[in-house]
Amino acid sequence: MTPDRAAGLAECARALAEGTVSSRTLVEEALARIEASQGTLNAFRLVRAEAALAEADAADKELAAGERRPLLGVPVAVKDDMDVAGEPTAFGCRGEFPPVAEDGEAVRRLRAAGAVVVGKTNTCEFGQWPFTEGPAFGETRNPWHTGHTPGGSSGGSAAAVAAGLVPAALGSDGAGSVRIPASWTHLIGIKPQRGRISTWPRAESFHGITVNGTLARTVEDAALLLDAASGSHERDLHRPSPLRVSDAVGRDPGRLRIALSLKPPFTALPARLRPDVRARVLALAERLTALGHEVEEADPPYGQIGLAFVPRATAGIAERVRETPHPDLLDRRTLEAARLGRLLGGAPLRLARRAEARL
């Protein structure tokens, strides 16, 4: 299946500002695509059809009055680990979750930029795995080949964007949860620094491992969404200086120095690079060299990064398990991770945080 790619984020924003399309039309079309694809792709956990149409009508009134904001009237989606006021945040889990009272900071900023959040996308339980499936919602499929996964844990957002259901979406990434599905669905996925896109109402997520990031079909769209969602809450632990990424779009990057690494990072079990993957990576390196860039073999000194990662990740899982209203419905692997996290959540966690800068 080849995705039916609708207009991109920047293209939609320009058309709305020029008055050649209405927000209601864009949102209605997005909702129709979501409904038509849900039985095949299953990208969405929750669709805000009625609320999104009302927000689109409000955006059209603002546009008609001459109001202009970066994403005014543009439909987008967010991963279901982000709070949207009036909706539950299930984060891939089974059971009934109460609606939250307020938008998370990233969603608040998207709305401030004028975006219409049409729904929340599927993610595996607490974002733990590089695929997007689970007993709470079934399997999310890759729009390029529905027999394959889009990756994870932000696979719902990736499938929605790759299939053209929405022009762009937010995901979150701790150990590849934006970058893996971006790679597997031909998207631009950005994992920015901590605090660039706020994780509030959490001062930091999974003890600083996880940040919010963007999924889009073009560099321009990824930068536009990143700029719109960026910014800190006053109680965030990490508050980087403001940065406008869109200003760099379209610049000639010049001759780049690119490291070619074929060595897997630290893993609990031995890992070997598949020959077909190796061949594709080497072919890409040759292409980059032909384009005039400098490519050299250089493996990062990964060190024992797992020793810092595991306590932070599992302690974060333990926290999420304590907060969920239905721990009895959780996956066995989640409960095992939480048990480990409770063991590692004291002194080992403090040591891991002290070691992270060096590692």
Secondary structure, DSSP 8 states (H G I E B T S, - for coil): --------HHHHHHHHHHTSS-HHHHHHHHHHHHHHHTTTT--EEEE-HHHHHHHHHHHHHHHHTT---TTTT-EEEEETTS--TTSB--TT--S---B-SS--HHHHHHHHTT-EEEEEE---GGG-SSS-EETTTEE--BTTBTTS---SSSHHHHHHHHTTSSSEEEEEESSSTTHHHHHHHT-EEE---TTSB--TTSSSBTTTTBEEEEEESSHHHHHHHHHHH-B--TT-S-------GGGGTT----S-EEEE-------SS-----HHHHHHHHHHHHHHHHTT-EEEE------SHHHHHHHHHHHHHHHHHHH-S-GGGS-HHHHHHHHHHHHHTTHHHHHHHHHTTT-
